[in-house]
Amino acid sequence: MVINRKKASPLNPSDIIDYKDIDLLKKFITEQGKILPRRSTGLTAKQQKIMTTAVKRARIASFISFVNQN
């Protein structure tokens, strides 16, 4: 019998996800610049949606690059 246990979210509900917080955003993107899926980050659906929007805004504002420049 398999018991599914919910993982705790890596972010507190009180944490603010902002597109200017580059250190936080880099935890949720790969080296190639892709956004990690929710199943690997452990974020809630609401947090993942906010994180995705923040990453996209940071890319447009040139805080992070769209792809890794090798």
CORQUI-V611826 format. One record per residue. RES is the residue in three letters. PSI is psi in whole degrees, -180 to 180 (none if undefined). D_FIRST is the distance of its C-alpha to the first C-alpha in whole Angstrom. Layout:
((RES;PSI;D_FIRST) (RES;PSI;D_FIRST))
//
This chain:
((MET;128;0) (VAL;129;4) (ILE;119;7) (ASN;123;10) (ARG;138;13) (LYS;136;16) (LYS;147;19) (ALA;141;22) (SER;140;25) (PRO;-13;27) (LEU;145;30) (ASN;151;31) (PRO;-24;32) (SER;-11;35) (ASP;138;36) (ILE;125;38) (ILE;115;37) (ASP;145;41) (TYR;-14;42) (LYS;-8;45) (ASP;83;42) (ILE;-39;42) (ASP;-40;40) (LEU;-43;37) (LEU;-35;37) (LYS;-20;37) (LYS;-21;34) (PHE;14;32) (ILE;153;34) (THR;176;34) (GLU;-27;37) (GLN;-8;38) (GLY;5;38) (LYS;147;35) (ILE;130;33) (LEU;146;30) (PRO;161;27) (ARG;-34;25) (ARG;-24;22) (SER;-23;23) (THR;-29;25) (GLY;12;23) (LEU;157;26) (THR;168;25) (ALA;-41;27) (LYS;-43;30) (GLN;-37;31) (GLN;-41;30) (LYS;-45;33) (ILE;-40;35) (MET;-44;34) (THR;-45;35) (THR;-41;38) (ALA;-41;39) (VAL;-43;39) (LYS;-39;41) (ARG;-39;44) (ALA;-35;44) (ARG;-45;44) (ILE;-38;47) (ALA;2;49) (SER;28;49) (PHE;-35;47) (ILE;155;44) (SER;158;45) (PHE;-41;43) (VAL;161;43) (ASN;129;43) (GLN;105;47) (ASN;none;47))
//
